[in-house]
Structures are given as structure tokens and as C-alpha cells.
């Protein structure tokens, strides 16, 4: 009988000890952050940063398109003014014959990119081209080199330098396939092909754009172009 009581008492003590240890472990787990949770948080932050970069690229592109449309409107009014015998707008905006198109950049990476992009916003395409070329030479490893290549494609396309424009867009697709500007570059590359009389190449690149980036604004433009 005494042996049985001793056995039961020992069992109760062991059970209490195990139960206490289990409670302690649970409390520690609940009070801390697991490695898996920490990795999840890091992944979420990285995804948010990627979205911010993508949105910044979209804002740049939309701002460029807005400025381009505004410039076209000004040119339309100036043409009408010239037809009516006014010509005041053209006189005010005629570039000086001794104005240099070469742009000298002397700031840090951020300042040089902002200076180059300022020419995009003002629609000074010649200086924008010079500035972005200078930016790439001064900062060949900067994160925004891919953006500079895209804008060089844009300014060359706007100036009618179609082979150069297509070369820049193709370079962006080849060297920076993860750039946020890839959909826009694919659409504009198709436009360059189209204007060079290479309709088949334009169709191929637009169909690829629609297949790979179906939700992108550029994909919608490509669908309209194909129709």
C-alpha cells in the first residue's frame, strides 16, 4: 500500500513538473516573434518598396505624357495664330541660334537625375537627351540608369530618330527586364517599329506586352493599336 502511494505521489509530481514546463514554453512563444513571422514582415516591406518604385515610374510617365499633350496644344494654337497672321507665339519661343544643346551635370546622382528630368518636363528634348546621356556616363551603376535609358528612348522617338529610339527601348528590355518601365517601353518600341514600316515587329511586341502585362495601361493602348 505504501509503495502504491509513493508511486502515485511521484507520478503527480512528474505531471505537475511537465505541465509547468509546458505553460512556460507557451508563454515564451506567445510573448515573442518567431523567425517565420520576422521573414514575413521583411517580405511585406520589400513588396511595398517594389510597389512604391513602380508607382514612381508610372507618375513620371504620366507627367511626361501630360506635358507632351500640353505642348501639342500650344503648337496647335501657334499654328492657328500663324495662319491668321499673328505669329507672336513663334516669335517668343524661337530658340536662340547660339544656344548650346550640351548640358553639363555637376551634382550628385539625385541632383543630376532631377536636372535631366527637368528638361523632360519642359519638353526641351535636345537638352534632355544630352542630360540623360551625361547622367549615364557620370552614374553608370545608379539604380535609375534604367529610367534614363527609357527617357532617351522617349526623346529620340519624339524627335523622329526612330532607329535610336528603338535601340534604347530594346536595350531596356534586354538589360533591365525587371524595370517598372518595361510595359511602357514595349508599347513605345512597337510605335517605333510601326513608324519605321515594320508592322510585323510591332504586332509581335504588342502581343507579347498584352500577354505578359495584361493589367498595365500600356497593354490597353497596345490592344487599341492592334484593333
C-alpha positions in Angstrom: 0.0 0.0 0.0 2.8 2.4 1.0 4.6 1.5 -2.3 1.4 2.4 -4.3 1.0 5.7 -2.5 4.6 6.6 -3.2 4.2 5.7 -6.8 1.1 7.9 -7.2 2.8 10.8 -5.4 5.8 10.6 -7.7 3.6 10.5 -10.8 1.7 13.5 -9.6 4.9 15.5 -9.1 6.2 14.5 -12.6 2.9 15.5 -14.2 3.0 18.9 -12.4 6.5 19.5 -13.5 5.8 18.7 -17.1 2.6 20.8 -17.1 4.5 23.7 -15.6 7.2 23.4 -18.2 4.5 23.3 -21.0 2.9 26.5 -19.7 6.3 28.3 -19.5 7.1 27.3 -23.1 3.7 28.6 -24.3 4.1 31.9 -22.6 7.5 32.5 -24.1 6.3 31.6 -27.6 3.3 33.9 -27.3 5.4 36.8 -26.0 8.0 36.7 -28.8 8.2 36.9 -32.6 9.1 33.7 -34.5 11.7 33.6 -37.2 9.0 32.8 -39.7 7.0 35.9 -38.7 10.1 38.1 -39.0 10.7 36.8 -42.5 7.1 37.5 -43.4 7.5 41.1 -42.2 10.7 41.6 -44.3 8.9 40.2 -47.4 6.0 42.6 -46.9 8.3 45.6 -46.6 10.2 44.5 -49.8 6.9 44.2 -51.6 5.8 47.6 -50.5 9.1 49.1 -51.6 8.7 47.5 -55.0 5.2 49.0 -55.4 6.4 52.4 -54.5 9.1 52.2 -57.1 6.5 51.1 -59.7 4.2 53.9 -58.8 7.0 56.5 -59.1 7.8 55.2 -62.6 4.1 55.5 -63.6 3.9 59.0 -62.3 7.0 60.0 -64.3 5.5 58.5 -67.5 2.1 60.1 -66.9 3.7 63.5 -66.2 5.6 63.2 -69.5 2.5 62.4 -71.4 0.6 65.3 -69.9 3.4 67.7 -70.7 3.6 66.4 -74.3 -0.1 66.9 -74.8 0.1 70.4 -73.4 3.0 71.1 -75.8 1.0 69.7 -78.7 -1.9 72.0 -77.8 0.4 75.0 -77.7 1.8 74.1 -81.1 -1.8 73.8 -82.5 -2.6 77.2 -81.2 0.6 78.7 -82.5 0.0 77.2 -85.9 -3.5 78.7 -86.0 -2.1 82.0 -84.8 0.5 81.9 -87.7 -2.3 81.1 -90.2 -4.2 84.2 -89.0 -1.1 86.4 -89.4 -0.2 86.7 -85.7 3.0 84.7 -85.3 3.5 86.1 -81.8 3.9 82.7 -80.1 6.6 81.5 -82.6 8.5 84.7 -82.2 8.5 84.4 -78.4 9.6 80.8 -78.4 12.1 80.7 -81.2 15.3 79.3 -79.8 18.4 81.4 -80.0 20.8 80.4 -82.8 23.8 80.3 -80.4 22.1 78.2 -77.7 24.2 75.2 -76.9 22.4 71.8 -76.6 25.2 70.3 -74.4 24.2 70.0 -70.8 26.9 69.8 -68.1 25.9 68.0 -64.9 27.8 68.8 -61.7 25.7 67.5 -58.9 25.3 64.1 -57.1 23.2 61.3 -58.6 19.9 62.6 -57.3 20.6 66.2 -58.5 21.8 65.1 -61.9 18.7 62.9 -62.5 16.4 65.7 -61.4 18.2 68.2 -63.7 17.9 65.8 -66.6 14.2 65.1 -65.9 13.5 68.8 -65.7 14.2 69.1 -69.4 11.7 66.3 -70.0 9.1 68.3 -68.1 9.8 71.4 -70.0 9.8 69.5 -73.3 13.3 70.6 -74.2 14.1 67.3 -75.9 17.6 68.1 -77.2 18.9 69.1 -73.8 17.0 66.2 -72.2 18.9 63.8 -74.5 22.2 65.4 -73.7 21.5 65.4 -69.9 20.4 61.8 -69.7 23.4 60.7 -71.7 25.6 62.7 -69.3 23.8 61.2 -66.3 24.5 57.7 -67.5 28.2 58.4 -68.0 28.6 60.0 -64.6 26.5 57.4 -62.7 26.7 54.1 -64.7 25.8 51.9 -61.7 22.9 54.0 -60.4 19.5 52.4 -59.9 17.9 54.9 -62.2 20.0 54.2 -65.2 17.1 52.1 -66.5 14.9 55.1 -66.2 17.4 57.2 -68.1 17.5 54.6 -70.9 13.7 54.7 -71.1 13.7 58.5 -71.4 16.4 58.5 -74.0 14.1 56.2 -76.0 11.2 58.7 -75.5 13.1 61.8 -76.5 14.5 60.1 -79.6 11.0 58.9 -80.6 9.6 62.4 -80.1 12.4 63.8 -82.3 11.7 61.2 -85.0 15.0 59.4 -84.5 13.3 56.1 -84.8 16.3 53.7 -85.0 17.9 55.3 -82.0 14.6 55.2 -80.1 14.1 51.5 -80.8 17.7 50.8 -79.8 17.2 52.4 -76.4 13.9 50.6 -75.8 15.4 47.3 -76.8 18.3 47.9 -74.5 16.0 48.5 -71.6 14.1 45.2 -72.3 17.4 43.3 -72.6 19.4 44.7 -69.7 16.7 45.7 -67.2 13.8 43.1 -67.6 12.5 43.9 -64.1 12.2 47.7 -64.6 8.8 49.2 -63.8 9.0 50.9 -67.2 9.1 47.7 -69.3 5.4 47.8 -70.3 5.7 51.4 -71.5 9.0 50.6 -73.3 7.3 47.7 -75.1 4.5 49.8 -76.2 6.7 52.6 -77.4 9.0 50.1 -79.2 6.0 48.9 -81.1 5.3 52.5 -82.1 8.8 53.0 -83.3 8.5 49.8 -85.4 5.2 50.9 -86.7 6.6 54.3 -87.8 9.6 52.6 -89.4 7.3 50.5 -91.5 8.0 47.3 -89.5 4.4 46.4 -88.8 5.0 42.7 -88.1 7.6 43.5 -85.4 5.1 46.0 -83.9 2.4 43.3 -83.7 4.8 40.8 -82.1 6.0 43.2 -79.4 2.4 44.4 -78.6 1.0 40.9 -78.4 3.9 40.0 -76.0 3.1 43.1 -73.9 -0.6 42.1 -73.6 0.3 38.5 -72.7 2.9 39.4 -70.1 1.4 42.6 -68.6 -2.4 42.3 -69.2 -3.3 44.9 -66.4 -0.9 47.6 -67.5 -2.1 50.8 -69.1 0.4 50.2 -71.9 -1.3 46.8 -72.6 -4.7 48.6 -73.1 -3.0 51.0 -75.5 -1.5 48.1 -77.4 -4.9 46.4 -77.7 -6.3 49.7 -79.2 -3.4 49.9 -81.6 -3.9 46.3 -82.8 -7.6 46.9 -83.4 
